[in-house]
Amino acid sequence: MTIQLYGIPNCDTVKKARKWLEEAGIDYVFHDYKKEGADPARLAQWVDAAGWEVLLNRRGTTFRKLPDEQKDGIDRDRAIALMVEHPSMIKRPVVEHDGGLLVGFSQGDWAAALQ
């Protein structure tokens, strides 16, 4: 099974996830948001599958540095626009696999879904 792993290479959680995949012998293709950006159509699909509240990383410094007017009243479309403009606001990593979508890294969830 080949999966798509989306993230930022210097993110500690992405590093852990990549190491786990390699140790498990799972092939993956890595999409670097910093170099390749975030596709609005793909983000919309993820939001429909997992919810924008799950995908939008509100704990990161990029989100926290936004002016309050941009943070207030976020809805689906505004969340997608923010994540397209600032891909570091997407919770990492995101994995597309044959069985669905994983957001964030949890060894237990990943083992159940990918092994």
Biopython code that builds the backbone (N, CA, C, O; Angstrom):
import numpy as np
from Bio.PDB.StructureBuilder import StructureBuilder

atoms = [
    (1, "MET", "N", (0.849, -1.176, 0.000)),
    (1, "MET", "CA", (0.000, 0.000, 0.000)),
    (1, "MET", "C", (0.896, 1.241, 0.000)),
    (1, "MET", "O", (1.765, 1.378, 0.861)),
    (2, "THR", "N", (0.690, 2.137, -0.953)),
    (2, "THR", "CA", (1.386, 3.420, -0.953)),
    (2, "THR", "C", (0.412, 4.486, -0.470)),
    (2, "THR", "O", (-0.731, 4.554, -0.920)),
    (3, "ILE", "N", (0.875, 5.297, 0.433)),
    (3, "ILE", "CA", (0.024, 6.346, 0.982)),
    (3, "ILE", "C", (0.642, 7.706, 0.671)),
    (3, "ILE", "O", (1.810, 7.811, 0.298)),
    (4, "GLN", "N", (-0.174, 8.735, 0.836)),
    (4, "GLN", "CA", (0.270, 10.121, 0.687)),
    (4, "GLN", "C", (0.395, 10.715, 2.086)),
    (4, "GLN", "O", (-0.558, 10.696, 2.866)),
    (5, "LEU", "N", (1.566, 11.239, 2.392)),
    (5, "LEU", "CA", (1.816, 11.877, 3.676)),
    (5, "LEU", "C", (2.041, 13.361, 3.417)),
    (5, "LEU", "O", (2.919, 13.732, 2.639)),
    (6, "TYR", "N", (1.255, 14.205, 4.063)),
    (6, "TYR", "CA", (1.325, 15.653, 3.877)),
    (6, "TYR", "C", (1.840, 16.291, 5.153)),
    (6, "TYR", "O", (1.397, 15.961, 6.253)),
    (7, "GLY", "N", (2.794, 17.221, 4.988)),
    (7, "GLY", "CA", (3.318, 17.899, 6.158)),
    (7, "GLY", "C", (4.473, 18.815, 5.823)),
    (7, "GLY", "O", (4.671, 19.217, 4.676)),
    (8, "ILE", "N", (5.227, 19.133, 6.857)),
    (8, "ILE", "CA", (6.399, 19.997, 6.756)),
    (8, "ILE", "C", (7.568, 19.177, 7.302)),
    (8, "ILE", "O", (7.492, 18.662, 8.418)),
    (9, "PRO", "N", (8.654, 19.051, 6.524)),
    (9, "PRO", "CA", (9.713, 18.121, 6.917)),
    (9, "PRO", "C", (10.385, 18.404, 8.252)),
    (9, "PRO", "O", (10.841, 17.463, 8.902)),
    (10, "ASN", "N", (10.466, 19.649, 8.690)),
    (10, "ASN", "CA", (11.150, 19.932, 9.954)),
    (10, "ASN", "C", (10.226, 19.852, 11.169)),
    (10, "ASN", "O", (10.666, 20.112, 12.289)),
    (11, "CYS", "N", (8.973, 19.502, 10.974)),
    (11, "CYS", "CA", (8.015, 19.334, 12.078)),
    (11, "CYS", "C", (8.349, 18.047, 12.841)),
    (11, "CYS", "O", (8.485, 16.986, 12.232)),
    (12, "ASP", "N", (8.480, 18.135, 14.155)),
    (12, "ASP", "CA", (8.837, 16.967, 14.962)),
    (12, "ASP", "C", (7.825, 15.834, 14.824)),
    (12, "ASP", "O", (8.212, 14.667, 14.762)),
    (13, "THR", "N", (6.545, 16.159, 14.777)),
    (13, "THR", "CA", (5.521, 15.131, 14.645)),
    (13, "THR", "C", (5.610, 14.444, 13.286)),
    (13, "THR", "O", (5.429, 13.230, 13.188)),
    (14, "VAL", "N", (5.885, 15.210, 12.251)),
    (14, "VAL", "CA", (6.052, 14.628, 10.913)),
    (14, "VAL", "C", (7.284, 13.723, 10.905)),
    (14, "VAL", "O", (7.258, 12.648, 10.305)),
    (15, "LYS", "N", (8.346, 14.145, 11.556)),
    (15, "LYS", "CA", (9.552, 13.305, 11.636)),
    (15, "LYS", "C", (9.238, 11.968, 12.313)),
    (15, "LYS", "O", (9.665, 10.915, 11.839)),
    (16, "LYS", "N", (8.491, 12.012, 13.425)),
    (16, "LYS", "CA", (8.103, 10.781, 14.123)),
    (16, "LYS", "C", (7.258, 9.887, 13.222)),
    (16, "LYS", "O", (7.456, 8.674, 13.168)),
    (17, "ALA", "N", (6.318, 10.505, 12.519)),
    (17, "ALA", "CA", (5.433, 9.747, 11.635)),
    (17, "ALA", "C", (6.216, 9.093, 10.501)),
    (17, "ALA", "O", (5.981, 7.929, 10.177)),
    (18, "ARG", "N", (7.134, 9.824, 9.903)),
    (18, "ARG", "CA", (7.949, 9.275, 8.810)),
    (18, "ARG", "C", (8.807, 8.115, 9.309)),
    (18, "ARG", "O", (8.938, 7.094, 8.634)),
    (19, "LYS", "N", (9.381, 8.280, 10.483)),
    (19, "LYS", "CA", (10.191, 7.211, 11.064)),
    (19, "LYS", "C", (9.334, 5.973, 11.311)),
    (19, "LYS", "O", (9.754, 4.852, 11.024)),
    (20, "TRP", "N", (8.138, 6.182, 11.843)),
    (20, "TRP", "CA", (7.243, 5.058, 12.119)),
    (20, "TRP", "C", (6.890, 4.336, 10.824)),
    (20, "TRP", "O", (6.921, 3.106, 10.778)),
    (21, "LEU", "N", (6.557, 5.078, 9.777)),
    (21, "LEU", "CA", (6.227, 4.458, 8.482)),
    (21, "LEU", "C", (7.402, 3.661, 7.941)),
    (21, "LEU", "O", (7.226, 2.541, 7.461)),
    (22, "GLU", "N", (8.589, 4.226, 8.015)),
    (22, "GLU", "CA", (9.781, 3.540, 7.505)),
    (22, "GLU", "C", (10.056, 2.270, 8.302)),
    (22, "GLU", "O", (10.368, 1.231, 7.721)),
    (23, "GLU", "N", (9.945, 2.343, 9.620)),
    (23, "GLU", "CA", (10.169, 1.156, 10.460)),
    (23, "GLU", "C", (9.106, 0.084, 10.217)),
    (23, "GLU", "O", (9.378, -1.109, 10.349)),
    (24, "ALA", "N", (7.900, 0.515, 9.864)),
    (24, "ALA", "CA", (6.811, -0.435, 9.579)),
    (24, "ALA", "C", (6.886, -0.971, 8.150)),
    (24, "ALA", "O", (6.114, -1.852, 7.774)),
    (25, "GLY", "N", (7.815, -0.440, 7.355)),
    (25, "GLY", "CA", (7.955, -0.891, 5.971)),
    (25, "GLY", "C", (6.824, -0.438, 5.070)),
    (25, "GLY", "O", (6.496, -1.118, 4.097)),
    (26, "ILE", "N", (6.226, 0.693, 5.377)),
    (26, "ILE", "CA", (5.099, 1.215, 4.601)),
    (26, "ILE", "C", (5.605, 2.293, 3.648)),
    (26, "ILE", "O", (6.180, 3.295, 4.072)),
    (27, "ASP", "N", (5.384, 2.073, 2.366)),
    (27, "ASP", "CA", (5.781, 3.054, 1.363)),
    (27, "ASP", "C", (4.858, 4.263, 1.424)),
    (27, "ASP", "O", (3.657, 4.133, 1.661)),
    (28, "TYR", "N", (5.427, 5.418, 1.209)),
    (28, "TYR", "CA", (4.624, 6.635, 1.189)),
    (28, "TYR", "C", (5.259, 7.650, 0.251)),
    (28, "TYR", "O", (6.452, 7.599, -0.050)),
    (29, "VAL", "N", (4.421, 8.569, -0.196)),
    (29, "VAL", "CA", (4.873, 9.702, -0.983)),
    (29, "VAL", "C", (4.672, 10.930, -0.101)),
    (29, "VAL", "O", (3.589, 11.144, 0.444)),
    (30, "PHE", "N", (5.723, 11.731, 0.032)),
    (30, "PHE", "CA", (5.665, 12.894, 0.917)),
    (30, "PHE", "C", (5.367, 14.163, 0.130)),
    (30, "PHE", "O", (5.997, 14.440, -0.890)),
    (31, "HIS", "N", (4.395, 14.927, 0.620)),
    (31, "HIS", "CA", (4.037, 16.223, 0.039)),
    (31, "HIS", "C", (4.440, 17.297, 1.048)),
    (31, "HIS", "O", (3.902, 17.361, 2.154)),
    (32, "ASP", "N", (5.386, 18.131, 0.655)),
    (32, "ASP", "CA", (5.903, 19.192, 1.507)),
    (32, "ASP", "C", (5.100, 20.471, 1.258)),
    (32, "ASP", "O", (5.197, 21.075, 0.190)),
    (33, "TYR", "N", (4.313, 20.871, 2.244)),
    (33, "TYR", "CA", (3.502, 22.086, 2.103)),
    (33, "TYR", "C", (4.335, 23.320, 1.811)),
    (33, "TYR", "O", (3.907, 24.198, 1.062)),
    (34, "LYS", "N", (5.517, 23.393, 2.394)),
    (34, "LYS", "CA", (6.350, 24.589, 2.217)),
    (34, "LYS", "C", (6.793, 24.748, 0.768)),
    (34, "LYS", "O", (6.893, 25.867, 0.265)),
    (35, "LYS", "N", (7.060, 23.633, 0.100)),
    (35, "LYS", "CA", (7.518, 23.689, -1.291)),
    (35, "LYS", "C", (6.384, 23.569, -2.293)),
    (35, "LYS", "O", (6.412, 24.205, -3.347)),
    (36, "GLU", "N", (5.377, 22.750, -1.968)),
    (36, "GLU", "CA", (4.339, 22.427, -2.936)),
    (36, "GLU", "C", (2.991, 23.093, -2.660)),
    (36, "GLU", "O", (2.083, 23.028, -3.490)),
    (37, "GLY", "N", (2.861, 23.729, -1.507)),
    (37, "GLY", "CA", (1.615, 24.406, -1.173)),
    (37, "GLY", "C", (0.514, 23.435, -0.779)),
    (37, "GLY", "O", (0.731, 22.227, -0.681)),
    (38, "ALA", "N", (-0.665, 23.986, -0.558)),
    (38, "ALA", "CA", (-1.837, 23.210, -0.163)),
    (38, "ALA", "C", (-2.936, 23.441, -1.194)),
    (38, "ALA", "O", (-3.293, 24.582, -1.486)),
    (39, "ASP", "N", (-3.457, 22.377, -1.731)),
    (39, "ASP", "CA", (-4.487, 22.440, -2.763)),
    (39, "ASP", "C", (-5.861, 22.699, -2.133)),
    (39, "ASP", "O", (-6.294, 21.923, -1.281)),
    (40, "PRO", "N", (-6.555, 23.773, -2.534)),
    (40, "PRO", "CA", (-7.858, 24.092, -1.933)),
    (40, "PRO", "C", (-8.896, 22.976, -2.104)),
    (40, "PRO", "O", (-9.680, 22.717, -1.191)),
    (41, "ALA", "N", (-8.905, 22.321, -3.256)),
    (41, "ALA", "CA", (-9.880, 21.248, -3.488)),
    (41, "ALA", "C", (-9.614, 20.063, -2.563)),
    (41, "ALA", "O", (-10.544, 19.472, -2.015)),
    (42, "ARG", "N", (-8.350, 19.724, -2.396)),
    (42, "ARG", "CA", (-7.994, 18.615, -1.497)),
    (42, "ARG", "C", (-8.338, 18.992, -0.055)),
    (42, "ARG", "O", (-8.876, 18.170, 0.686)),
    (43, "LEU", "N", (-8.033, 20.226, 0.346)),
    (43, "LEU", "CA", (-8.383, 20.667, 1.699)),
    (43, "LEU", "C", (-9.884, 20.592, 1.932)),
    (43, "LEU", "O", (-10.331, 20.201, 3.011)),
    (44, "ALA", "N", (-10.659, 20.965, 0.927)),
    (44, "ALA", "CA", (-12.121, 20.891, 1.054)),
    (44, "ALA", "C", (-12.567, 19.443, 1.270)),
    (44, "ALA", "O", (-13.472, 19.186, 2.063)),
    (45, "GLN", "N", (-11.942, 18.504, 0.573)),
    (45, "GLN", "CA", (-12.272, 17.081, 0.765)),
    (45, "GLN", "C", (-11.923, 16.639, 2.183)),
    (45, "GLN", "O", (-12.695, 15.927, 2.824)),
    (46, "TRP", "N", (-10.764, 17.060, 2.664)),
    (46, "TRP", "CA", (-10.361, 16.703, 4.026)),
    (46, "TRP", "C", (-11.313, 17.298, 5.056)),
    (46, "TRP", "O", (-11.685, 16.640, 6.028)),
    (47, "VAL", "N", (-11.700, 18.546, 4.832)),
    (47, "VAL", "CA", (-12.627, 19.204, 5.752)),
    (47, "VAL", "C", (-13.955, 18.454, 5.774)),
    (47, "VAL", "O", (-14.554, 18.277, 6.835)),
    (48, "ASP", "N", (-14.412, 18.015, 4.612)),
    (48, "ASP", "CA", (-15.660, 17.250, 4.551)),
    (48, "ASP", "C", (-15.529, 15.915, 5.274)),
    (48, "ASP", "O", (-16.489, 15.435, 5.877)),
    (49, "ALA", "N", (-14.340, 15.314, 5.216)),
    (49, "ALA", "CA", (-14.120, 14.013, 5.850)),
    (49, "ALA", "C", (-13.862, 14.117, 7.352)),
    (49, "ALA", "O", (-14.367, 13.305, 8.127)),
    (50, "ALA", "N", (-13.075, 15.116, 7.765)),
    (50, "ALA", "CA", (-12.636, 15.174, 9.163)),
    (50, "ALA", "C", (-13.151, 16.377, 9.932)),
    (50, "ALA", "O", (-13.155, 16.368, 11.163)),
    (51, "GLY", "N", (-13.589, 17.419, 9.221)),
    (51, "GLY", "CA", (-14.030, 18.650, 9.875)),
    (51, "GLY", "C", (-12.911, 19.675, 9.927)),
    (51, "GLY", "O", (-11.756, 19.338, 10.187)),
    (52, "TRP", "N", (-13.263, 20.927, 9.677)),
    (52, "TRP", "CA", (-12.233, 21.975, 9.679)),
    (52, "TRP", "C", (-11.638, 22.167, 11.068)),
    (52, "TRP", "O", (-10.480, 22.559, 11.207)),
    (53, "GLU", "N", (-12.436, 21.890, 12.090)),
    (53, "GLU", "CA", (-11.969, 22.058, 13.456)),
    (53, "GLU", "C", (-10.807, 21.115, 13.770)),
    (53, "GLU", "O", (-9.933, 21.443, 14.572)),
    (54, "VAL", "N", (-10.804, 19.936, 13.131)),
    (54, "VAL", "CA", (-9.727, 18.967, 13.322)),
    (54, "VAL", "C", (-8.489, 19.389, 12.527)),
    (54, "VAL", "O", (-7.364, 19.269, 13.011)),
    (55, "LEU", "N", (-8.699, 19.875, 11.323)),
    (55, "LEU", "CA", (-7.585, 20.194, 10.425)),
    (55, "LEU", "C", (-6.877, 21.511, 10.743)),
    (55, "LEU", "O", (-5.667, 21.617, 10.543)),
    (56, "LEU", "N", (-7.586, 22.485, 11.219)),
    (56, "LEU", "CA", (-6.991, 23.791, 11.478)),
    (56, "LEU", "C", (-6.244, 23.769, 12.812)),
    (56, "LEU", "O", (-6.840, 23.580, 13.871)),
    (57, "ASN", "N", (-4.943, 23.965, 12.737)),
    (57, "ASN", "CA", (-4.100, 23.957, 13.933)),
    (57, "ASN", "C", (-4.131, 25.337, 14.579)),
    (57, "ASN", "O", (-3.432, 26.256, 14.152)),
    (58, "ARG", "N", (-4.952, 25.461, 15.614)),
    (58, "ARG", "CA", (-5.082, 26.741, 16.299)),
    (58, "ARG", "C", (-4.065, 26.922, 17.424)),
    (58, "ARG", "O", (-4.003, 27.979, 18.052)),
    (59, "ARG", "N", (-3.275, 25.887, 17.672)),
    (59, "ARG", "CA", (-2.269, 25.968, 18.743)),
    (59, "ARG", "C", (-0.938, 26.519, 18.241)),
    (59, "ARG", "O", (-0.125, 26.982, 19.041)),
    (60, "GLY", "N", (-0.704, 26.477, 16.943)),
    (60, "GLY", "CA", (0.572, 26.895, 16.378)),
    (60, "GLY", "C", (0.762, 28.402, 16.386)),
    (60, "GLY", "O", (-0.191, 29.170, 16.515)),
    (61, "THR", "N", (2.015, 28.802, 16.244)),
    (61, "THR", "CA", (2.331, 30.231, 16.279)),
    (61, "THR", "C", (1.754, 30.980, 15.084)),
    (61, "THR", "O", (1.403, 32.153, 15.212)),
    (62, "THR", "N", (1.649, 30.336, 13.936)),
    (62, "THR", "CA", (1.108, 31.031, 12.759)),
    (62, "THR", "C", (-0.321, 31.488, 13.025)),
    (62, "THR", "O", (-0.676, 32.626, 12.719)),
    (63, "PHE", "N", (-1.142, 30.607, 13.593)),
    (63, "PHE", "CA", (-2.519, 30.978, 13.903)),
    (63, "PHE", "C", (-2.561, 32.023, 15.010)),
    (63, "PHE", "O", (-3.303, 33.001, 14.913)),
    (64, "ARG", "N", (-1.787, 31.828, 16.036)),
    (64, "ARG", "CA", (-1.811, 32.753, 17.181)),
    (64, "ARG", "C", (-1.382, 34.160, 16.794)),
    (64, "ARG", "O", (-1.817, 35.130, 17.415)),
    (65, "LYS", "N", (-0.524, 34.284, 15.763)),
    (65, "LYS", "CA", (-0.062, 35.602, 15.323)),
    (65, "LYS", "C", (-1.067, 36.331, 14.435)),
    (65, "LYS", "O", (-0.888, 37.515, 14.147)),
    (66, "LEU", "N", (-2.111, 35.647, 14.002)),
    (66, "LEU", "CA", (-3.121, 36.312, 13.163)),
    (66, "LEU", "C", (-3.825, 37.412, 13.941)),
    (66, "LEU", "O", (-4.006, 37.294, 15.153)),
    (67, "PRO", "N", (-4.223, 38.475, 13.261)),
    (67, "PRO", "CA", (-5.043, 39.489, 13.931)),
    (67, "PRO", "C", (-6.369, 38.865, 14.387)),
    (67, "PRO", "O", (-6.878, 37.940, 13.754)),
    (68, "ASP", "N", (-6.910, 39.373, 15.474)),
    (68, "ASP", "CA", (-8.150, 38.826, 16.019)),
    (68, "ASP", "C", (-9.282, 38.800, 14.998)),
    (68, "ASP", "O", (-10.117, 37.895, 15.015)),
    (69, "GLU", "N", (-9.312, 39.803, 14.099)),
    (69, "GLU", "CA", (-10.403, 39.823, 13.115)),
    (69, "GLU", "C", (-10.358, 38.601, 12.199)),
    (69, "GLU", "O", (-11.397, 38.145, 11.723)),
    (70, "GLN", "N", (-9.159, 38.069, 11.951)),
    (70, "GLN", "CA", (-9.052, 36.881, 11.105)),
    (70, "GLN", "C", (-9.381, 35.609, 11.869)),
    (70, "GLN", "O", (-9.788, 34.611, 11.274)),
    (71, "LYS", "N", (-9.206, 35.641, 13.179)),
    (71, "LYS", "CA", (-9.482, 34.456, 13.999)),
    (71, "LYS", "C", (-10.956, 34.355, 14.387)),
    (71, "LYS", "O", (-11.458, 33.255, 14.622)),
    (72, "ASP", "N", (-11.642, 35.471, 14.454)),
    (72, "ASP", "CA", (-13.036, 35.485, 14.911)),
    (72, "ASP", "C", (-13.978, 34.983, 13.819)),
    (72, "ASP", "O", (-13.815, 35.302, 12.642)),
    (73, "GLY", "N", (-14.953, 34.202, 14.230)),
    (73, "GLY", "CA", (-16.013, 33.774, 13.315)),
    (73, "GLY", "C", (-15.553, 32.845, 12.203)),
    (73, "GLY", "O", (-16.101, 32.880, 11.101)),
    (74, "ILE", "N", (-14.553, 32.014, 12.478)),
    (74, "ILE", "CA", (-14.076, 31.104, 11.442)),
    (74, "ILE", "C", (-15.151, 30.064, 11.141)),
    (74, "ILE", "O", (-15.759, 29.487, 12.042)),
    (75, "ASP", "N", (-15.362, 29.848, 9.859)),
    (75, "ASP", "CA", (-16.255, 28.791, 9.392)),
    (75, "ASP", "C", (-15.479, 27.920, 8.413)),
    (75, "ASP", "O", (-14.274, 28.102, 8.242)),
    (76, "ARG", "N", (-16.147, 26.990, 7.779)),
    (76, "ARG", "CA", (-15.512, 26.043, 6.863)),
    (76, "ARG", "C", (-14.700, 26.751, 5.779)),
    (76, "ARG", "O", (-13.514, 26.473, 5.605)),
    (77, "ASP", "N", (-15.340, 27.662, 5.056)),
    (77, "ASP", "CA", (-14.675, 28.302, 3.926)),
    (77, "ASP", "C", (-13.511, 29.186, 4.360)),
    (77, "ASP", "O", (-12.473, 29.228, 3.701)),
    (78, "ARG", "N", (-13.691, 29.884, 5.462)),
    (78, "ARG", "CA", (-12.612, 30.741, 5.958)),
    (78, "ARG", "C", (-11.436, 29.907, 6.456)),
    (78, "ARG", "O", (-10.277, 30.283, 6.275)),
    (79, "ALA", "N", (-11.742, 28.771, 7.085)),
    (79, "ALA", "CA", (-10.674, 27.877, 7.552)),
    (79, "ALA", "C", (-9.869, 27.347, 6.369)),
    (79, "ALA", "O", (-8.641, 27.302, 6.426)),
    (80, "ILE", "N", (-10.551, 26.950, 5.305)),
    (80, "ILE", "CA", (-9.856, 26.455, 4.110)),
    (80, "ILE", "C", (-8.977, 27.561, 3.530)),
    (80, "ILE", "O", (-7.820, 27.317, 3.185)),
    (81, "ALA", "N", (-9.515, 28.761, 3.423)),
    (81, "ALA", "CA", (-8.740, 29.881, 2.872)),
    (81, "ALA", "C", (-7.492, 30.158, 3.720)),
    (81, "ALA", "O", (-6.414, 30.401, 3.177)),
    (82, "LEU", "N", (-7.638, 30.121, 5.041)),
    (82, "LEU", "CA", (-6.484, 30.339, 5.921)),
    (82, "LEU", "C", (-5.429, 29.252, 5.733)),
    (82, "LEU", "O", (-4.233, 29.541, 5.704)),
    (83, "MET", "N", (-5.876, 27.990, 5.605)),
    (83, "MET", "CA", (-4.923, 26.888, 5.443)),
    (83, "MET", "C", (-4.228, 26.930, 4.084)),
    (83, "MET", "O", (-3.071, 26.527, 3.964)),
    (84, "VAL", "N", (-4.930, 27.415, 3.063)),
    (84, "VAL", "CA", (-4.291, 27.567, 1.749)),
    (84, "VAL", "C", (-3.237, 28.668, 1.819)),
    (84, "VAL", "O", (-2.126, 28.513, 1.312)),
    (85, "GLU", "N", (-3.597, 29.767, 2.445)),
    (85, "GLU", "CA", (-2.676, 30.899, 2.548)),
    (85, "GLU", "C", (-1.494, 30.599, 3.474)),
    (85, "GLU", "O", (-0.371, 31.038, 3.224)),
    (86, "HIS", "N", (-1.761, 29.850, 4.541)),
    (86, "HIS", "CA", (-0.744, 29.529, 5.552)),
    (86, "HIS", "C", (-0.760, 28.019, 5.803)),
    (86, "HIS", "O", (-1.366, 27.570, 6.776)),
    (87, "PRO", "N", (-0.103, 27.222, 4.941)),
    (87, "PRO", "CA", (-0.154, 25.760, 5.103)),
    (87, "PRO", "C", (0.350, 25.262, 6.452)),
    (87, "PRO", "O", (0.006, 24.152, 6.860)),
    (88, "SER", "N", (1.151, 26.051, 7.148)),
    (88, "SER", "CA", (1.609, 25.608, 8.462)),
    (88, "SER", "C", (0.460, 25.572, 9.478)),
    (88, "SER", "O", (0.638, 25.074, 10.589)),
    (89, "MET", "N", (-0.702, 26.088, 9.113)),
    (89, "MET", "CA", (-1.881, 26.012, 9.983)),
    (89, "MET", "C", (-2.612, 24.679, 9.865)),
    (89, "MET", "O", (-3.550, 24.417, 10.617)),
    (90, "ILE", "N", (-2.192, 23.841, 8.933)),
    (90, "ILE", "CA", (-2.827, 22.524, 8.779)),
    (90, "ILE", "C", (-2.212, 21.592, 9.810)),
    (90, "ILE", "O", (-0.990, 21.470, 9.895)),
    (91, "LYS", "N", (-3.058, 20.939, 10.589)),
    (91, "LYS", "CA", (-2.552, 19.989, 11.579)),
    (91, "LYS", "C", (-1.734, 18.934, 10.850)),
    (91, "LYS", "O", (-2.105, 18.478, 9.768)),
    (92, "ARG", "N", (-0.619, 18.555, 11.456)),
    (92, "ARG", "CA", (0.283, 17.634, 10.781)),
    (92, "ARG", "C", (0.524, 16.392, 11.612)),
    (92, "ARG", "O", (0.440, 16.392, 12.840)),
    (93, "PRO", "N", (0.831, 15.324, 10.872)),
    (93, "PRO", "CA", (0.695, 15.139, 9.430)),
    (93, "PRO", "C", (-0.728, 14.760, 9.058)),
    (93, "PRO", "O", (-1.551, 14.429, 9.911)),
    (94, "VAL", "N", (-0.991, 14.818, 7.764)),
    (94, "VAL", "CA", (-2.244, 14.294, 7.209)),
    (94, "VAL", "C", (-1.851, 13.145, 6.294)),
    (94, "VAL", "O", (-0.913, 13.264, 5.505)),
    (95, "VAL", "N", (-2.565, 12.037, 6.401)),
    (95, "VAL", "CA", (-2.289, 10.865, 5.575)),
    (95, "VAL", "C", (-3.551, 10.463, 4.840)),
    (95, "VAL", "O", (-4.603, 10.251, 5.442)),
    (96, "GLU", "N", (-3.425, 10.362, 3.529)),
    (96, "GLU", "CA", (-4.477, 9.768, 2.701)),
    (96, "GLU", "C", (-4.069, 8.324, 2.448)),
    (96, "GLU", "O", (-2.953, 8.051, 2.007)),
    (97, "HIS", "N", (-4.985, 7.402, 2.733)),
    (97, "HIS", "CA", (-4.711, 5.987, 2.489)),
    (97, "HIS", "C", (-5.979, 5.345, 1.945)),
    (97, "HIS", "O", (-7.041, 5.968, 1.915)),
    (98, "ASP", "N", (-5.856, 4.094, 1.517)),
    (98, "ASP", "CA", (-6.991, 3.420, 0.890)),
    (98, "ASP", "C", (-8.240, 3.408, 1.760)),
    (98, "ASP", "O", (-9.358, 3.425, 1.245)),
    (99, "GLY", "N", (-8.056, 3.379, 3.066)),
    (99, "GLY", "CA", (-9.197, 3.308, 3.964)),
    (99, "GLY", "C", (-9.721, 4.645, 4.438)),
    (99, "GLY", "O", (-10.709, 4.691, 5.171)),
    (100, "GLY", "N", (-9.088, 5.730, 4.042)),
    (100, "GLY", "CA", (-9.575, 7.026, 4.488)),
    (100, "GLY", "C", (-8.489, 8.041, 4.754)),
    (100, "GLY", "O", (-7.541, 8.182, 3.982)),
    (101, "LEU", "N", (-8.646, 8.753, 5.870)),
    (101, "LEU", "CA", (-7.808, 9.901, 6.185)),
    (101, "LEU", "C", (-7.397, 9.839, 7.658)),
    (101, "LEU", "O", (-8.210, 9.540, 8.533)),
    (102, "LEU", "N", (-6.120, 10.129, 7.911)),
    (102, "LEU", "CA", (-5.631, 10.255, 9.279)),
    (102, "LEU", "C", (-5.098, 11.668, 9.456)),
    (102, "LEU", "O", (-4.378, 12.175, 8.595)),
    (103, "VAL", "N", (-5.448, 12.306, 10.571)),
    (103, "VAL", "CA", (-4.979, 13.661, 10.857)),
    (103, "VAL", "C", (-4.259, 13.617, 12.200)),
    (103, "VAL", "O", (-4.826, 13.205, 13.212)),
    (104, "GLY", "N", (-3.003, 14.048, 12.188)),
    (104, "GLY", "CA", (-2.179, 13.958, 13.382)),
    (104, "GLY", "C", (-1.549, 12.576, 13.461)),
    (104, "GLY", "O", (-1.886, 11.685, 12.680)),
    (105, "PHE", "N", (-0.634, 12.402, 14.405)),
    (105, "PHE", "CA", (0.058, 11.120, 14.526)),
    (105, "PHE", "C", (-0.264, 10.453, 15.845)),
    (105, "PHE", "O", (-0.013, 11.001, 16.918)),
    (106, "SER", "N", (-0.826, 9.256, 15.744)),
    (106, "SER", "CA", (-1.088, 8.397, 16.897)),
    (106, "SER", "C", (-0.696, 6.988, 16.477)),
    (106, "SER", "O", (-1.300, 6.419, 15.568)),
    (107, "GLN", "N", (0.313, 6.422, 17.135)),
    (107, "GLN", "CA", (0.787, 5.092, 16.739)),
    (107, "GLN", "C", (-0.337, 4.072, 16.690)),
    (107, "GLN", "O", (-0.416, 3.277, 15.754)),
    (108, "GLY", "N", (-1.201, 4.090, 17.685)),
    (108, "GLY", "CA", (-2.297, 3.122, 17.733)),
    (108, "GLY", "C", (-3.248, 3.267, 16.558)),
    (108, "GLY", "O", (-3.606, 2.284, 15.910)),
    (109, "ASP", "N", (-3.653, 4.499, 16.291)),
    (109, "ASP", "CA", (-4.568, 4.745, 15.173)),
    (109, "ASP", "C", (-3.911, 4.395, 13.841)),
    (109, "ASP", "O", (-4.541, 3.811, 12.960)),
    (110, "TRP", "N", (-2.649, 4.757, 13.708)),
    (110, "TRP", "CA", (-1.940, 4.479, 12.447)),
    (110, "TRP", "C", (-1.757, 2.980, 12.255)),
    (110, "TRP", "O", (-1.938, 2.476, 11.146)),
    (111, "ALA", "N", (-1.400, 2.260, 13.315)),
    (111, "ALA", "CA", (-1.222, 0.807, 13.205)),
    (111, "ALA", "C", (-2.541, 0.147, 12.795)),
    (111, "ALA", "O", (-2.560, -0.734, 11.936)),
    (112, "ALA", "N", (-3.634, 0.575, 13.411)),
    (112, "ALA", "CA", (-4.940, -0.007, 13.080)),
    (112, "ALA", "C", (-5.349, 0.275, 11.634)),
    (112, "ALA", "O", (-5.957, -0.572, 10.979)),
    (113, "ALA", "N", (-5.016, 1.455, 11.148)),
    (113, "ALA", "CA", (-5.444, 1.856, 9.801)),
    (113, "ALA", "C", (-4.498, 1.386, 8.695)),
    (113, "ALA", "O", (-4.932, 1.119, 7.574)),
    (114, "LEU", "N", (-3.215, 1.287, 9.011)),
    (114, "LEU", "CA", (-2.223, 1.100, 7.932)),
    (114, "LEU", "C", (-1.536, -0.262, 7.930)),
    (114, "LEU", "O", (-0.882, -0.605, 6.945)),
    (115, "GLN", "N", (-1.659, -1.037, 8.982)),
    (115, "GLN", "CA", (-0.962, -2.330, 9.003)),
    (115, "GLN", "C", (-1.911, -3.489, 8.822)),
    (115, "GLN", "O", (-1.483, -4.643, 8.815)),
]
sb = StructureBuilder()
sb.init_structure("model")
sb.init_model(0)
sb.init_chain("A")
sb.init_seg("    ")
for serial, (resi, resn, name, xyz) in enumerate(atoms, 1):
    if name == "N":
        sb.init_residue(resn, " ", resi, " ")
    sb.init_atom(name, np.array(xyz, "f"), 0.0, 1.0, " ", f" {name:<3s}", serial, name[0])
structure = sb.get_structure()
